[in-house]
Amino acid sequence: MPHSMKDDFETVDFVIKGEIIGIKDLGYPNIENTLTYKLKRDYIESSGYFVQVNVSEVFKGSPQDTVTITPRWTNCDLLFEKNSEYIIFGYRDKDGNYRTNMCTNTFKMNSEDMSRLKAIIGDDN
């Protein structure tokens, strides 16, 4: 279960708003050996775990205009829908990879959660 959004905001390395523009799961070495791929191969047509994000707004951190969310290929990874917009709370690992998981407050864009985030960062717009 995620921490409170305020606590999460304070502890993560970055918080961004962005659209999922690419799915890179098929480029991952040995993807065919992952349980996710074995159970439902066609998920890659519309969603993915190893995704490119076109960053439209930065709330914390200093990511590039396009970032790649790199999964750990565990049960904690988030499945992102292509062409959908998300607020992503995440971390940079020791190799510089952008990572997130289901224990963060990452969410698919919706007005209720966006209002909560704006309240935390003090944005009245």
N, C-alpha and C positions, 0 to 999 in steps of 0.2 A: 504494500500500500504506500502511495506517495506521501512525503512529508507535506506540511502545509505549503501553499504556494509561496508565501513569504519566506519561510525557512529555506525552501528549495532555491528561490531566487538568490538568497544570500550565499549559498554554498556551491552552486554550479559555476562553471567557468564561462559559460555563454548562454544567452537567451536570445533567440532570433525568431523572426517571422519570415516564412518563405514557402514557396510552392515546390512540390516535388516534380522535377522536370526530367528525371532519368532514373531508371532502375538498372543497377549494375550486378544483380545477383548472379547472372549467368557468367560473368567474368571472374567470379570468385573461384579460387582453386578448389577443386573437389566438391563443387556445389552439389553434384549428383549424389554425394555420400551424406549430405545433411538430411536429418529426419524430415525437416520441413519440405524439402524438394521431393523426397521419396513419397511422402503422404499426398502431396497435391502439387504436381508439377506446373499446372496451368496458372497458379497464383501469380507467376511472373508477368503474365500478360497485362495485369492492371495494378499490381502492387509489388512492394519489395521491402527488404530489410536493409540492403546495401544501396543507398539512394543518393542522388544528386539533388541539392536544394538550391534554388535561386533565391538568395536572401534579399528581401525587400525592406526589412527593418531590423535594426539591432537594438536590443534593450540592455544587453550586457555583453562585455567582451569586445573583441575586434576581429571577427571572422572576415574572410574574403567575400566577394559578391556571390560566389558559388562555392558551396562546401559539399563534401561527401560525408554522409553519416555512415560510419563503419560499424557493422554489428560484431558481436562476439560469438554469434551463432549458438545462443543459449535460449532457454525458455523466457529470459527477461527481455529479449529484443522486441522492438516495436515494429509492427507491420504498417508501412505507409502506403497510401493510395496515390497513384500517379495523377498529376494535374490537380491535386488537392492542396490546400493551404494549411499550414500548421504553425503553432508556436512551439518551438523546440527548446527545452531546457537540457543542457548537456555539459559534457566534460571533454577536455583534451587529454589524451593518454600520453605516456612518456615518449611515444614516437610521433606525437603531433596529430594523431587521428582524432576526428570529431566523433564522439560517442554519446548515446543516450540509451535509456532503458525504460521499462514500464514502471520503475519506482520513482521516476521524475514526474513533474507536472506537465509534461509534453501533452499538447492537445490539438485536435483538429479544430480549425477556426470556428468559433461560435461566439456570439455576443456576450453571453454570461461570463465565460472564462476570460474573455478579453477585458471586460469591465473589471474583473478581479485583479488582473495583471496591471491595468492602468492605475488602479487604486494603490497598489503596492509601489509602483514607480513614481506616483504623484503626478500622473498625466490626466488632466481634466478633459482632454479633447475626445 
